[in-house]
Amino acid sequence: MTQRPNAVQVLLPIPNGKAIFDYALTPGTNLRIGSFVLVSFRKKEIVGIVWSFVVTEIPIGKIKSVAKVFDLPNLTAKHINFIKFISEYTLSTYGAVLKMMMPLQSSFNFIIDNTKKNQGLQKFIIPNFTSEQQQAVDSLISLVTSLIYNVCLLDGVTGSGKTEVYFAAIYQALSEKDTQILVLLPEIMLTAQLIQRFEARFGFSPAKWHSDMALSQKRKIWLDVITGKERLVIGARSALFLPYSNLSLIIVDEEHDVSYKQEEGVVYNARDAAVACGYTYKIPVILSSATPSMETLMNVNLGKYKHIALQSRYGAESMPTIDVIDMRHEKMAKGSWLSLRLVNAIKKALNDQKQVMLFLNRRGYAPITLCKSCGYKYACPNCSSYLVSHKDDDVLMCHHCGYSTKYNSVCMNCNKEDSLTKCGPGVERIAEEVAKIFPNSRIQIITKDTVRNIDCAEEVIAKILDGKIDIIIGTQMISKGHDFPNIAIVGVVDADLGLIGADLRSAERTYHLLTQMSGRAGRREGGSALIQTYYPDTPILASLISNNRDQFTNYEMQNRKILNMPPFGRLSAIIISGINEERLQEFSNLLLKSAPITHGVIVLGPVKAPLAKIRGRYRYRFLIKSMASIKIQKFISYWLELVKIPSGIRVKVDIDPYNFL
């Protein structure tokens, strides 16, 4: 006769080590798998979920009881299966993934508000679609109403109206009873503008989810999501882990964007996790991009993903003309970074009452500060990186750990006065040059340093759309998906920052970035993109100028196939770090000697990471190259079980790495 359970296993949101513990089952307690409970753990109370019911051989009096059961909907089998999938794919603990689903540990007492939220659907304004757009809308509506797992790539050139098309799919999904929709975006600037566009179309404001939110806001949205009161969430990658009660559609906008990769804690790609979520929840997923990733294009070619193409800009809009400025033949004054051709193009645009966007993917004023007397370069004491000068704040800053120090004209190495010079341009330096050439222009710098939260982003976007900004100067934050109709000229100040790259995806990343930047020009009338480079003959620029994406894609796919690189093969990384470099080297060698020999798997390394030190910790990397058919997680798990990790040394596993630093 089967013995009745007398205990429950509770999964706690603990990122490292064991996270499932036994607690006594109090008679009469209304518990289910996935119930939120309060338990005592290591002399403090913590919220977890019921993971399973068990029969324990430990005397009940010897184990603690569940202290409280929260009056909340429980996590369902779908949620739990999603936790398991992400954990097993990323080689993270269940507790680490649960922590992403429960970001409110310190504020978990809820009062449920059962009033219905007015979603204002009767105000939805249907735009005038072109025939191409209408075909795309019909296809997406068919996908949404199928109520089954499907992945579809919405592949449209910049300015083709992808957002309006998937808005129609959202409207269809919202018309179904009690459904919930998630829209993922890679940047806070995009979130701000999309919400404005959404409110204009639908007549109500969706929930916003991002890292900058106050705890009280997160608390309310989390509760509204799990109770089904909030039906539409627009947010950053972490929004994927909210406990939706009836999620029916996921949209990943700018699906190619590397910002979807989470590098700390649980290391995952939100685009891939969204596809996994769709599979687990048995719902459709829409991936939208003007420059789809190689992985997504491969899945389209293999027939795994559906494909909807928008090949023309909306209405009579034409694609921008793209010209390359060969900087080898430009006569540049000392301390000048803008070519005469680009300056003249800016001048004409301003005279025509148009706006200009200048792109340089480098924050701050200058990337290196050095002493002309002794040659000393100012570097971060905690990281293997130089300090970046920020002129407005008069500081030198590390962009990896956040260390900063006040700028001083006296060299800290040789004590010579006025010997320091700032080398190379950042966006602040470009803004300084622009202000000298166009003293009456209104300039806005857009970087993580100047646009720190969504309120600031909304304010900047409003100023641009109202014509209160003449010249926008920014990093990759300005490259994605923005619809600024009055921009006539886009200038890429230094395309070579990405053209000459050391990692697998540098060419793909640069092509995406330059295509997206070029696409900001001429959204309502004709526009031009001018790209400054010392390497004008690269395949990237050739395909960009001819507006021939297939030319670049075929070239890149062929190279990767020859080398069996993603998406044809697999890459994984193991990054080990510690404060004692000698001990780290010893462990690196031990780990290498312990590596299993498996057909189809090649272990490369260990080598010092390109950024050999971050936040005071030395870093070494292994790269594991494998056939696509191999379950690489199983190989890595077995390998790491063969060694004991010394105290003070951290091991991070990155499946499908995007960052090779």
N, C-alpha and C positions, 0 to 999 in steps of 0.2 A: 504494500500500500504506500502510495507516494505521500511523503510528509509535507504538511502545509508550510509555506514560508513563514519564518519568524523574524526576518530582518530584511532591510532594504540596503542596496548598494547605492550610495549617493556620489554622483560625479561633481567635483568641485572645480571652480574656475581657477585652477593653479597651473601656471604655465610650464613648470618644470617638475619632473619626477612623478611619483605616484599621485593620482588625483581621484581614485575611486576607493571609498571607505565604507565599511559596514556600520549600520546603525540599527538599533532595536526597533521592531515594528510595534508601535503602540496599538492595542486593540481598539477598534472603532474609528481609527484615523482614516479619513477619506483620501487615500493615496493612489496615484496611478503612475505608470511610466511617464516621465517627463514633468511630473509635478514639481513646482518650485518649493523648496523647503529650507528652513533655517536650522543649522546644526552647529554644535560646538566643535571647534577644531583648533588644536594648539592654543588653548586658553583664550580664544576669541570666537565670536559667532560669525558664520559665513553662510552665504546663500548658495545652494547648489540645486541639482535636479535629481530626481529619482531615476536611477539607471536600470535597476533590475530588482526583482524580489528573489531572495535566496533563503536557503536553510543554512544557518550557521551552527557550527559545533561548539562555538564559544558560549559559555553560559550567558544568558541574556543580561543578567545583572552585572556582567563584566564589561558590557559595551554601552555606549551612550545612546540615548533615544533622540529621535527627531524632535527639535524644540518647537517648531511651528510649521504649519502648511499654509502657504499664501493663497489667498482667494484670487487666483489668476488662471487664465486658460493654460493648460499644460503644453509643453513642447510635444509635437506629434511625432509619429514614426518618420515622417519626411524630414523634420528638423534633425532628428537623431541620426538618420542615415546620411544627411549632409555633413554633420559633424564628423562621422566616421570616415566619409570619403575624403574630406579635406585633410584630416589627420593622417590617414594612411598614404595619401598622395604626396604630402609635403614632409612626411616623417616627423610630424609634430605630435604632441600629446593631445589626447581628448580634452584635457583640462585647458590647454592653451587655446584651442578652437572655441570651447564653451565660453572662455573669457571674452572673446570677440562678440559673442552673442549676448553677453551680459555685462555691458560696460558701466553698470550702475550699482556696483556692490555696496558702496557707501551710502546709498540713498534708495533703499528697496521697499519702503513702505508706501503702497499705492492706495489711492481712493479711486475706485473705478467710476467714471462718469458715463452713464448709459445713454446720454442724449445723442441723437444722430447728428452727424456732421453734414451740413449742407454743401454738397459738391457743385451746385450751380450748373449742371450739365445742360439745362435748357438754353444756356447762353452761348453754346459752342458755335463759333463762326467758321463755316466751311469756305476755304479759299477757292478761287478759280484755278483748278488744276489744268495743266496741259494734258494732252492725250497720253504722253509718256508717263507723267506723274499719276494719272488716273489708273493706268494699268498697274503701276506699282502699288497704289492704294488698294486696288481690288485684290491683288495677290497677298498683301499683308493682312487684309481683313479675312481672307480665306484661311490664312495661317492661324490667326488669332481665334477664329471660331471653331477650328478643328479640335481644340481642347486636348491636344496631344503634344508630346515632345517633338520639337522641330527647331532647327537652327537655320536662320536665313541671313545672308549677307545683303544689306542694302548698300549697294556700291554706286556712288554717284559723284560726278566731278564737283569741284567746289562751286557753290552757287546754284546747284541743281534743285534745291528744295527738299533735301533729305529730311530735315526736321519737320517740315509741314506734312510730308508723307507719313512719317511715323506718328505724328500727332493724330492723324486719322485712325491709325491702328489703336492708339491709346483711347480715343473716343469710343471705338467699337468695344474695346475691353471694358471700359467703364460702364457701358450700357448693359453689360451682364450684371446680375445681382451679386452684390457683396464681393466683387473681385478686387484684387489689389494689383497695382502696377509699380514696377521699379525702373527708374531711368538712372543709369550710371554715367558719370562724367569724370574726366581725368583732372580738371583744373577748376579752382574756385571762380576764376573769371568766367568760364563757360557756364557754371551753375547760375551765376548772377544774371547773365543775359538770357539764358533759357527760361528761367522763372518769369522774367518780364514778358517774354514772348508767349509763354504758356498762359499767364494771366489774361493777356489780351485775347487769346483764342478761346479759353474755356470759362473765363469769368470767375475763377476762384484760384486761391494760392495753394500749391502743393506743399507737402512737408519737405523741409530742407534738412539734410543730414550731412554733417561734415565735422572735422576735428575742432573747429573754432567755436562750436556751440557751447552755450552755458549748460551746466549740469541740469538745471530746471527744464530747459528746452528739450534736452535729450530724454529726460525722464518722461515728459509728456508725450513725445513722439513714440518712444519705445512702448508705452502703454497703449497709445492709440493704434499702433501697428499690431500688437499681439491680440488686442480685443477686436480688431477689424474695423475700428472707427475711422482710421486714416487709410484712404484708398490709393493715394498716389504719393510716392516718395521720389524725390530727385536728390541724388547725393553722390558722395565720393565712394571709393571702393569699399569702405567699411559698412556702407548701407546694405550691402549684400547679406550681411550676417544678422540683420534685424529679424526677430521671430514673427514673420508674416503669418497671419491666420489663414489667408486664402490667396496666396500669390498666383497670378494667372498669366503674367507677361513680364519679361525682362528685356530692356533695351540697353545695349552698351554702345554709347555714342563715342566716336573717335576710337574705335576698337583697337586700332594699331598702336595707341599711345603707350609709351614706356612708363608713364606715370601710373598705370594700372598695376605695376609690379610693386608689391610690398616687400621691403628689404629687411625690416626689423621684426622681431617676434616670430610669428608664423609667416614664413616666406612663401608668398603665393602671387599668382597673376589673376587679378580680378576678372579679366575677360574669360580666362579658362575656367575659373571658379564659377562664373555666371553660367557657362555652358553646362558644367557639372550640376549646378543647382537646378537648371531647367530639366536635365535628365532625371534628377532625383525627385523633383516635384511633378514631373510629367507635364511640362508647360512649354510654350514656344519662347525662343530667344531670338531677338533681332540684333545683329551686329551692323553698325553703321559706320561708314568711312569713305573718304575720297581717295585714301591711299591704304588699302587693306594690307594687313600683315602677311608675310609669306606663309605662315602657318594656316591662316584663314583661307588664302587663295588655294593652297594645297588641298584643304578639306572640300573646297568648292570643286576643284578638278577631280577629286576622288568620288564626288557625288554624295558626300556626307552632309554638306550644307546646301540649301537652296540658294539661288543667286538672282537678285533683282538689280538691274542696271539702269541708272539714269545718266545718259551720255551727253545731255545738253544742259546748259544753264537755263534758268527759268526765263520764260518770255523771249524777248529779243536780245537778252544779254549775251555778249560774246566773251570768250575766254580772254584773259589778259595776255598781252604780248610779253615775252620774256627775253631779255637781252643780257648777255654776259659782258662785263667790263673787265678786260684783261689788264690787271694791275701792273703787269710787267712793262707796259708801255705808257703808264700814267706818270706824269711828273708831279710828285707830291711834295709839298712844303713840309719842313720838319714839324712834327707834332700834329700833322693833318692826316685824317683817316678817310675823308670823303673825296672821291674823285670829282673832277670838273663836270663830267657827264651827269653824275648823280646830283650834284649841286644845281646844275641848270634844270634838271627835271623837277627837282623840288621847287625851284623858283617859279617855273611855269605852273605847276599845280597850285601853289599858293596864290599866284596872280589870277587863276581861274576859280578862286574861292573853293578849292578842293583841299582834302586832307591828305597827309603823308604818313606812312608808317615805316620806321627804320628798325631793322632787326640785327641784334648782335647777341649771341648766346653766351654772354659773359657779364655777370653782375658786377656792381661796384664801379670804381673809377679806373683802377689799373690792377692787373693781376700780380705784378711783382714790384716790390720796392727794394732798391739796392743802393749801396754806398759807392759813389764814383771814386772815392779815395782808396778804400781797402777791398772793395768787391763784395762785401758782406750782403747776403740776401736775407730779408726778414722772413723767417719761417715759423710755423706753429710749434710750440714746445711739446704739444701732445700728439701731433700728426705729421706724416711725411708730406706736407704741403706748404706752399708759400702763403703768406698772409696777403689778403686782397685789400687794397686801399679803398675806403669809402669816404669821399671828400666831404660830403654834406655833414656827416657825423664826426669827421676828423678822427677816424679810427682805422686801424689795421685789423682785419677780421679773418678768422678761419671759417670757410664755408662747410667744413666737415664736422667740427665739434662745437663751433660757436665761440671759441676763444677770441677775445678782442683786447686791444691795447690802444691807448691814445697815441696819435701820431706825434712824433717829436723830431724836430729838424736836426737834432744832434745824433750822430750815428752811435748806436748802443754798443758797437764793437770797437771802434777806434776813437770815439768821442769827438770826431771832427764835426764842426758846425756847417750847416747848409751844404752838405755833401750828398744828400739823398736825392735820388731821382726815381720817378715812377714810370715803369716800362709797360708798353702795350696799352690798348684801350679796353675799357669796360663801358657799359651803357652811359654811366655818368660823364665820362670823358667825351663821348659822342655828343651828349646833350650840351656840354660846354662849347664844343666846336659849332654845333648848330646854332646856339644862342648868339655866338659872335657873328656868324654869317647872316642870320635872320633875326636881328635883335627885337623885332616887333612880333615875332611868332609866339604863339602860346604852346608850350611844350609840356608833355606829360611822360614821365618815366614809369614804365610798368614792369616791376620785378617782384620777387617775393619780399624784398626789403621795403618796397613802397606800397604794395597792395597786400596787406597782411591778413585781411578778413573779408567776409562776404559783403559786409556793409560798405567797406571802402571800395570793393569791386563794383558794387551797384552804383555808387556815387561817380566813379570814374567812367563807367559805361554811359551813364546819363549825360555827363559832360561831353563825351565824344559824339553821341547821337544828337545832342542839342547844338553841335557846331561850336562848342566853347574851347575845343582843343584843335590846334592846327597840325602839330607834328607829334606823333606817338613814337616813343623810342622804348624798345623792350626786348626781353629775352623770349624763350619759347612760350611763355604765358600768352603772348599775343598771336601765336601762330595758328591756333586751333579754332576752327568753327565759328569765329565771330562774324557777325553780319553788320559791318559798318559801311553803309551804302555810299558815303561820300569820299571814300579813299580812292585816289587816282594813281598814286605812286607808292610802290613798296620797294624799299631798298634793303638789300642784304649786305651789310658792311663788310663782313669777313666770312665767306662761305667755307674757307679752308679749315676753320675750326672743326668741321665735321668730315670734310672730304678725305683727309688723311687720318684714318683711325686705325687702332690696333686690334679691335675686337671684331667678332663675327658679324655683328649687326650694324657696324658703323656706316656702311654704304646705304643700307636700307633705311636706317634712322635719318641720315642726312637727306636722302631723296624724299622721304615723307615730310621732313621739316621744310625743305625748300619748296616743295609742291604746295603744302599748306600755306606757307607765307605768301607765295605768289598768288594764291587764290583769294587773298584778302583784297586784292586790287580790282577795281572796276566792277563792283557788285551790282550797280545799276546802269552805269555807262562804261564806255571803254576805259581800260586802265593798263598800266605797265608795271612790270617787275624788273628791277635792275640788280644784277648779282655781281658783286665785286669778288674777284678771285685771282690767284696766281697760277691756278691749274685749270685753265678753261677747256681742256680737251678730254676731260674725264667722261666715262659713259653716263654718269649721273647727270651731268649738265647737258650732254648731247640729247638724252631722252627728254629732259625737262624742256629744253628749247623747242624741240619738235612736238611737244605735247603727246609723246608716245610712251605711255606707261608700260605697255607690253614689252617694248624694247628693253627697258631697264629690268623688268620682272624676269624676262627670259634669260637675260645675261646673268642676273643674280642667282636664279634657280639653277642654271647650268653649272656655275661655279660651286654651289653648295652640293649639288648631286655628285660632282667629281670627288669632293672631299668627304662625302657622307655626313654633311653637317645638317642641322635642322633646317627645314622640316623633314629631311630624308633620314637623318639619324637623330640620336638624342645626345644632349649634353647635361651633365649635372656637376655641381661643384661642392667641395667640402672646404670650408674656411675655418682654420683653427687660429685661436688668438690667446695671448697671455702677456703678462707684464714682464716676465723673465724670458728673454729671447733664447738663452742657452737651453733652458728646459723645453722651450717650444720646439727648437731644432731637434732635440732628442726624441720628443714625442712624434714629430713629423717623420723621422726616420723609422721609428718603431711602427708607425701606422703604415708606411710604405711596405715594410717587410711583411706585414700581416695581410696585405691585400690579396684576396683570393684570385686565382687564375681562372678566368671564365672566357669561353669562346664568345667573341662578339663584343667584348668589353676591354677597353684600353684605359689604364690609369696613367695620367700625366702629372708630373710633379713629384714631390712638393717643390714649390718655388715661393720666394717672397712675393707677396701681393704687390701690384704696382703702387698702391698706397700701403706701404709696408707698416705703417703705424697710424692708428686712429684712436683718439681719446686715451692715449697712454698705453695702448695695447699693441704689441707686435702681431703681425698677421702673415700666415702662410696659406697657400691655396693648393688644392688638388683639383684637377679637371678630369672628369670621367666621361669618356666618349664611348657610345654604345650603339648597337643596331636599334632601330625603332621598335622592333618586335620584343625586345628584352624588357622585362619588368625590373627596371633599374633600382627601384626602391627596395626590392627584396635583396639584391646584391649589396647595396649600401648598408642596410640593416644588419645583415649577416657579418659584413666586414667590421662594423663598429662594435659588434658584440664580441669580437675576438680580442679586443684590447680594453684595458682599464684606463679611463680618462683621468689623469691626475687632477688634483684640486688646483684651482686657479687657472685651468685651461678650459676654454669654451670651444665647442664644436658646433658649427652651423652648417646645415645641409641646404643647398639651393638647387631644387629640381627645375630644369629649364631656365638657367641663369640669363639675365639680361645685363647685369652689371658685372664687368670683369675686373673691377678695381679691388 
